[in-house]
Amino acid sequence: MKDLSSEQESKEQKDDQAVKNEARLLKKKAVVDQRIAAATEERGVTILLTGNGKGKSSSAFGTMARALGHGQKCAVIQFIKGRKATGEQLFFGSHPMVDFHVMGHGFTWETRDPELEKEAAEQAWALAKQMLADPSVHFVLLDEITYMYKYGYLNEDDLIAALAARPPHQNVMMTGRTAPRVLLDSVDTHSKIGNERHAFANGVKAQAGIEW
């Protein structure tokens, strides 16, 4: 025979827990609603993705796809030239709403010619400045730009000035493992991607569609 008092007690405990959970969720919702109500400023933002983990450029291009979904014009400047065209370049390079540029004859991971790299970085930055000053461009991606400051090819103060003077509605994303302190301190959003594990460290070969 069932113990009705035990069943009733168990039901009351569950009901009490449900009430507490609902109260906790309502309290959390009130905090979130308050923050949403307080966020009244409308303007473009600067976003910096750093860290040793994989996914910085992938995240940036994913965000650009989101902007394109809203019909926004986008521009990409890639400051690292690889041995082959990336999947991003192959896909977005012919998109009518994307102005896509890869830094010419300069920086690669395989060869180092500082003078050639500096010249190419300056040319790419001149193009980037045009994009940062163009009110018709809603989203600018400066992919791997932070390496240009690590190696002293560009002046970070020029970047800070260009970001500050850009059209008010323009969003800018920048990527690279490390970044100068002045940039870290000035951006609206900074996310650092850590490296917990990478297939390459276990002997898995880099492959199209994943690494490039």
Salt bridges, closest charged atoms under 4 A:
GLU7 OE2 - LYS2 NZ 3.99
ASP15 OD2 - LYS11 NZ 3.03
ASP16 OD2 - LYS20 NZ 3.47
ASP33 OD2 - LYS29 NZ 2.67
GLU41 OE2 - ARG43 NE 2.83
ASP99 OD1 - HIS101 NE2 2.70
GLU110 OE2 - ARG83 NE 3.49
GLU117 OE2 - ARG112 NE 3.17
GLU122 OE2 - LYS118 NZ 2.49
ASP185 OD1 - ARG181 NH1 3.07
ASP188 OD1 - ARG43 NH2 2.78
